[in-house]
Amino acid sequence: MNRNTTTLAPLLLLLAASLAASASAAEPAPSVERGKTLYLTAGCKHCHGTVGQGSAAGRRLAPKPLPAAAITQLIRANGTNMPAYSEALLNDAGVADIAAYLSSIPPAVPADGIAALRNLTKQGK
């Protein structure tokens, strides 16, 4: 190795690490907390319920939601019953946050897993 290569190698590694850190800082990882806040304030809860359980006005979204990319396509579409959300109203990072929140919601406990309901069904027999 010549002297120039030896001197440049650490600088190139530092530059690569700096670029990687900048890229990750520019695009933060999806956040469950940000997603929950957006979900509750952007209007999602009004049709899909506070935990994505669905209602007569909107389909069930959780648990096991669609991937963020699929959710993005659906909310940007104008040909559905759902009002379209443009990138200006809800950007792709916000959709990824909402998908993270929906993914964090556990499945509901079955009725026989809830003691009070289990007792009610026993009394009704």
C-alpha positions in Angstrom: 0.0 0.0 0.0 1.3 3.4 -0.8 1.1 6.4 1.5 -1.8 8.0 -0.3 -4.0 4.9 -0.1 -3.2 4.5 3.6 -4.2 8.1 4.3 -7.3 8.0 2.2 -8.8 4.8 3.5 -9.8 6.1 6.9 -11.2 9.3 5.3 -13.3 7.3 2.9 -14.7 5.2 5.7 -15.5 8.3 7.7 -17.2 9.8 4.6 -19.2 6.6 4.0 -20.3 6.5 7.7 -21.3 10.1 7.6 -23.4 9.6 4.4 -25.1 6.6 5.9 -26.0 8.6 9.1 -27.3 11.5 7.0 -29.5 9.2 5.0 -31.0 7.5 8.0 -31.5 10.9 9.7 -33.4 12.2 6.7 -35.7 9.2 6.7 -36.5 8.2 10.3 -37.7 4.7 10.9 -41.4 4.3 11.2 -42.7 5.1 14.6 -45.6 3.5 16.5 -46.1 6.6 18.6 -46.1 9.0 15.6 -48.4 6.6 13.8 -50.9 6.4 16.6 -51.0 10.2 16.9 -51.5 10.5 13.1 -54.1 7.7 13.0 -56.1 9.4 15.8 -55.8 13.0 14.4 -56.0 12.4 10.6 -59.5 11.0 10.7 -58.7 7.3 10.4 -60.4 6.5 13.7 -63.8 7.9 12.6 -64.4 5.1 10.1 -61.9 2.4 11.1 -62.2 2.6 14.9 -59.6 3.8 17.4 -57.6 0.5 17.2 -58.4 -0.4 13.6 -61.2 -2.7 14.5 -63.4 -1.4 11.7 -67.0 -0.3 11.6 -69.9 0.0 9.2 -68.2 3.0 7.7 -64.7 1.5 7.3 -63.0 -1.9 7.0 -60.9 -3.6 9.7 -57.3 -2.5 9.5 -55.7 -4.3 12.5 -54.3 -6.6 13.5 -52.2 -7.7 10.5 -52.6 -4.6 8.4 -51.6 -4.3 4.8 -48.0 -3.2 4.1 -47.3 0.6 4.1 -46.9 0.7 0.3 -50.4 -0.9 -0.2 -52.0 1.5 2.4 -50.4 4.4 0.5 -51.9 3.3 -2.8 -55.3 2.9 -1.2 -55.4 6.2 0.5 -54.2 8.1 -2.6 -56.8 6.5 -4.8 -59.9 8.4 -5.8 -62.1 5.5 -6.9 -62.9 4.1 -3.4 -65.5 5.0 -0.7 -62.6 6.4 1.3 -61.7 10.0 0.9 -58.3 10.3 -0.9 -55.4 11.7 1.1 -52.8 13.5 -1.0 -49.1 13.5 -0.3 -49.6 17.1 1.0 -52.2 15.9 3.6 -50.4 12.7 4.7 -46.9 12.0 3.4 -45.4 8.6 2.8 -43.5 8.7 6.0 -46.7 9.4 7.9 -48.4 6.4 6.2 -45.4 4.3 7.3 -45.9 5.5 10.8 -49.6 4.6 10.7 -48.7 1.2 9.3 -46.3 0.7 12.2 -49.0 1.7 14.7 -51.5 -0.7 13.1 -48.9 -3.5 13.2 -48.4 -2.9 16.9 -52.0 -3.6 17.7 -52.4 -7.2 19.1 -55.3 -9.4 18.1 -58.4 -9.2 20.3 -58.8 -11.7 23.1 -61.4 -14.4 22.2 -64.6 -14.2 24.2 -63.8 -17.5 26.0 -60.5 -16.0 27.1 -62.3 -13.3 29.1 -63.4 -14.7 32.5 -66.6 -12.6 32.8 -67.8 -13.6 29.3 -66.9 -17.2 29.9 -69.0 -17.2 33.1 -71.9 -15.6 31.2 -71.9 -18.3 28.6 -71.7 -21.0 31.3 -74.7 -19.4 33.1 -76.7 -19.3 29.9 -76.4 -23.1 29.3 
